[in-house]
């Protein structure tokens, strides 16, 4: 959804995201071989999902008109 005039521009939108697969790190032993060759201890790939979330976005700008030029902010 958006609104435009000569001096003011506004925009608003939203988007829903479902839980994407993710790979967690083993919390009991997160780093394997820390002294010789450190690496992360990942659990099974795509074993968990991120939580679902809804993202809202808003933006706006305003134009200031002068005699010989214009300045847009936002």
ABEGO torsion letter per residue (X at the ends): XBBBBAABBBBBBBBBBBBBBBBBBBAABABBGAAABBBBBBBBBGABBBBBBBBBBBBBBBBBBBAABBBBBX
